[in-house]
Amino acid sequence: MEPDSDLAALAVAPPTRAVPPAAKALVFFNEKAGSVGPNDREKLVATLNDAEIGQYALIDAEKISPELFAHASDFDVIIVLGGDGTARAAAELAPRDGPPLVLLPGGTLNILPKALYGELAWPEALKAALERGVEMRLPLGRANGEAFYVAALFGGTTMLVHAREAVREGRPLTAWRRLRVAFRRSFMRSLRARKGVERMSKVEALGVLLPSFSGGIEADDLEWVRLEARHIFDLARVSLRAITAGWRNDPAVQVSHTKSGDVDSPMGYVHATLDGEPRRFYSRVHIKYDANGPRVLALTPQESAT
């Protein structure tokens, strides 16, 4: 009878929370993030109370620093409400074996939060992560040691990011000027790239993507995307397709996978963006995959859809 009693007890036992009640939380809040409203600080406090967080330290995200994360072990979970930039800063500073991160969607694109929690709004994402989140490692890439968690782009076409922002801001003439500059620099400053230990070869632009770019978390390597454009219309076509989901099927695009690679430029420096932030490298850029990123609480695809 004892085994049957044990099975009965298991059948009625409540599910184990990812973060236990009365947990201590370190909470970063970016009130300037793209989709954070004026009353979201109060809503965040109310959501923390509803989620049975026992104690929390609520800190302005602008104060994120190594000194603050030096005390991360005093907490059970680290909660971040802000944009992709805030999420990236927290992920980079978080101790690799410290408390798990909950990266909530408070920005404009929210690429990392969507990979973790699907399309859930941040109050629902926080509740779901604390109650039924699964602890995972967030993989990352490194470009000369600098971390990126979504995508690194290399080449003059990275200036298309500035054209896109001008379109979003309703400045079509500025967008057109930036588009022309991006195309001109793409052909003036071509790159050489290789994956692994292959020979270097010319490429117009290069994208190195983490699984979060496509809405996932788990992967064994980086997605290596070469743009072999030979005419300005190739660049125009790919840049337009990049707005849609069909860019991988463009004939000017070559997609493969690798754990490492290199890129350099005959001009002596390489234009780049790391997770959307502009960078300029003055030497060869070594790129590598790092599976041992920070701990995060994520939902399974089935959970994030509910």
C-alpha positions in Angstrom: 0.0 0.0 0.0 2.9 2.3 0.6 3.8 2.8 -3.0 0.2 3.6 -3.9 0.1 6.2 -1.1 3.3 7.8 -2.5 1.8 7.9 -6.0 -1.4 9.5 -4.6 0.6 12.1 -2.8 2.6 12.9 -5.9 -0.6 13.2 -7.9 -2.1 15.9 -5.6 1.2 17.7 -4.9 1.3 21.3 -6.2 3.8 22.0 -9.0 7.2 23.3 -7.9 7.7 27.0 -8.5 10.7 28.0 -10.4 11.3 30.7 -7.8 10.1 29.9 -4.3 7.6 32.1 -2.5 9.2 34.8 -0.3 12.2 34.9 -2.6 14.6 37.9 -2.7 14.8 39.7 -6.1 17.2 42.2 -7.5 15.0 44.3 -9.9 16.3 46.7 -12.6 13.7 49.0 -14.2 14.3 51.2 -17.2 11.6 53.8 -17.3 12.9 55.2 -20.6 12.6 52.0 -22.5 10.5 52.1 -25.7 7.3 50.4 -24.4 7.4 51.2 -20.7 4.6 53.6 -19.6 4.6 56.3 -16.9 2.7 54.0 -14.5 4.7 50.9 -15.0 6.8 51.4 -11.9 3.7 51.1 -9.7 2.5 48.2 -11.9 5.9 46.5 -11.5 5.7 46.8 -7.7 2.1 45.4 -7.7 3.2 42.5 -9.9 6.1 41.6 -7.6 3.7 41.6 -4.7 1.2 39.4 -6.5 4.0 37.1 -7.5 4.8 36.5 -3.8 8.3 38.0 -4.0 9.3 38.4 -0.4 11.9 41.2 -0.6 13.2 43.1 -3.5 15.6 45.9 -4.3 14.2 48.1 -7.2 17.0 50.0 -8.9 17.1 52.3 -11.9 18.6 50.4 -14.9 20.9 53.4 -15.6 22.7 52.3 -12.4 23.6 48.8 -13.7 27.2 48.3 -12.8 29.7 45.6 -11.8 29.6 46.8 -8.2 25.8 46.1 -8.0 26.2 42.6 -9.5 29.0 41.8 -7.0 26.1 41.4 -4.5 24.0 39.3 -6.9 24.5 36.2 -4.7 22.4 37.8 -2.0 19.3 37.4 -4.2 17.3 34.4 -5.6 16.5 36.0 -8.9 17.4 39.0 -11.0 14.5 40.7 -12.8 15.1 43.2 -15.6 12.4 45.4 -17.2 13.7 47.4 -20.1 14.8 47.2 -23.7 17.3 44.9 -25.5 20.1 47.2 -24.4 19.2 46.9 -20.8 18.8 43.1 -21.1 22.2 42.8 -22.8 23.9 44.9 -20.1 22.4 42.7 -17.3 23.2 39.5 -19.1 26.9 40.5 -19.6 27.4 41.5 -15.9 25.4 38.7 -14.3 27.6 36.1 -12.6 27.6 32.9 -14.7 26.7 30.8 -11.7 24.6 33.5 -10.0 20.9 33.7 -9.6 18.8 33.3 -12.9 17.8 36.3 -14.9 14.2 37.2 -16.0 14.5 39.5 -19.0 11.1 41.2 -19.5 9.9 42.9 -22.7 9.9 46.6 -22.0 11.6 47.9 -25.2 10.8 48.3 -28.8 12.0 45.1 -30.4 12.3 42.9 -27.3 14.2 40.2 -29.2 15.7 38.5 -26.2 12.5 38.5 -24.1 10.5 37.1 -27.0 12.9 34.3 -27.3 12.4 33.6 -23.6 8.7 34.2 -23.2 7.1 34.4 -26.6 4.6 37.2 -27.1 3.6 37.6 -23.4 3.4 41.1 -22.1 5.8 41.8 -19.3 3.4 41.3 -16.3 2.3 37.9 -17.6 5.9 37.0 -18.6 7.1 37.8 -15.1 4.4 35.7 -13.4 5.0 32.8 -15.8 8.8 32.8 -15.4 8.6 32.8 -11.6 6.0 30.1 -11.5 6.9 27.7 -14.3 10.1 28.9 -15.9 12.9 26.5 -16.7 16.5 27.3 -15.8 18.7 27.4 -18.9 22.0 28.9 -20.1 21.7 31.8 -22.5 24.2 31.3 -25.3 26.2 34.3 -26.7 28.7 35.2 -29.3 31.9 37.2 -28.8 33.5 39.6 -31.2 37.1 40.3 -30.0 35.8 39.4 -26.5 32.7 41.7 -26.7 29.5 39.9 -26.1 26.4 39.8 -28.3 23.2 37.8 -27.6 21.2 38.3 -30.7 23.3 39.2 -33.8 26.5 40.7 -34.9 26.6 42.4 -38.3 29.7 43.4 -40.2 30.3 45.7 -43.2 29.1 49.0 -44.6 25.5 47.6 -44.8 25.4 47.9 -41.0 24.6 51.6 -41.7 21.2 50.4 -43.0 20.3 50.2 -39.3 20.4 54.1 -39.2 18.3 54.2 -42.4 15.7 52.0 -40.7 15.6 54.1 -37.6 15.0 57.2 -39.8 12.0 55.4 -41.4 10.6 54.6 -38.1 10.9 58.2 -37.0 9.1 59.4 -40.1 12.1 61.1 -41.7 12.1 59.7 -45.3 14.7 62.1 -46.7 17.1 61.3 -43.9 16.5 57.6 -44.5 17.2 58.0 -48.2 20.5 59.8 -47.5 21.6 57.1 -45.0 20.7 54.4 -47.5 22.9 55.9 -50.2 25.8 56.2 -47.8 25.4 52.6 -46.7 25.3 51.3 -50.3 28.4 53.4 -51.2 30.4 52.3 -48.2 29.4 48.7 -48.8 31.3 48.6 -52.1 34.2 50.9 -51.0 35.0 48.9 -47.9 34.6 45.2 -48.7 35.4 42.6 -46.1 37.2 39.3 -46.0 35.8 36.6 -43.8 36.1 33.0 -43.0 34.4 30.5 -40.7 36.6 28.1 -38.6 40.0 27.7 -40.2 38.9 28.1 -43.8 40.8 30.5 -46.1 39.7 34.2 -46.0 37.5 35.2 -48.9 35.8 38.5 -50.0 32.3 39.2 -48.7 30.2 42.3 -49.0 28.6 41.9 -45.6 28.4 39.3 -42.8 25.8 38.4 -40.2 26.5 36.2 -37.2 23.3 35.1 -35.5 22.4 33.5 -32.2 19.3 31.3 -31.8 17.5 34.2 -30.1 17.4 36.0 -33.5 15.0 33.4 -34.7 13.1 33.1 -31.5 14.9 30.3 -29.8 17.5 29.6 -27.0 19.2 26.3 -27.6 21.8 25.8 -30.3 25.2 24.3 -30.7 26.7 27.0 -32.9 26.4 30.3 -34.6 24.5 30.9 -37.8 27.0 32.4 -40.3 25.3 34.5 -43.0 27.4 35.8 -46.0 26.1 38.5 -48.4 27.7 37.9 -51.8 26.3 41.0 -53.5 27.9 42.1 -56.7 25.6 45.0 -57.6 23.8 47.7 -55.7 20.5 46.1 -56.7 21.5 43.0 -54.8 22.0 45.0 -51.7 18.7 46.8 -52.2 16.8 43.5 -52.7 18.3 41.9 -49.6 17.8 44.9 -47.4 14.1 45.0 -48.4 13.8 41.2 -47.8 15.4 41.6 -44.4 12.3 43.3 -43.3 10.4 40.1 -44.0 11.0 36.4 -43.2 12.2 35.6 -46.7 15.8 36.9 -46.6 17.4 33.5 -46.2 16.0 32.4 -49.6 17.7 35.3 -51.5 20.3 34.1 -54.0 22.8 36.7 -52.7 22.7 35.1 -49.2 24.7 32.1 -48.1 23.8 30.5 -44.7 25.9 28.0 -42.8 26.9 27.2 -39.2 30.1 27.5 -37.2 31.5 27.8 -33.7 34.1 30.5 -34.7 35.2 32.7 -37.5 37.2 35.8 -38.5 36.5 39.0 -40.4 38.8 41.9 -41.5 39.0 44.7 -44.0 41.6 46.0 -46.4 40.7 49.5 -45.1 42.1 48.6 -41.7 38.8 48.8 -39.7 35.5 47.0 -39.8 32.1 48.7 -39.3 29.8 46.5 -37.2 26.7 46.4 -35.0 26.4 44.2 -31.9 22.8 43.6 -31.0 22.0 46.8 -32.9 24.7 49.0 -31.2 27.2 50.5 -33.7 30.8 49.4 -33.3 34.1 50.0 -35.2 36.9 47.4 -34.9 40.4 48.5 -35.8 41.9 45.0 -36.4 40.8 41.6 -37.4 37.7 40.5 -35.5 37.7 37.0 -34.1 34.2 35.7 -33.5 33.4 32.7 -31.3 30.4 30.9 -29.8 30.0 30.6 -26.1 27.4 28.2 -24.7 28.1 29.1 -21.1 26.2 32.3 -20.9 24.2 33.5 -17.8 21.4 31.5 -16.3 17.9 32.6 -17.3 14.4 31.5 -16.5 12.7 30.6 -19.9 9.4 29.1 -20.9 9.2 26.1 -23.2 7.6 27.0 -26.6 4.3 25.4 -25.4 4.3 27.4 -22.2 5.1 30.7 -23.9 2.2 30.2 -26.3 -0.3 30.0 -23.3 
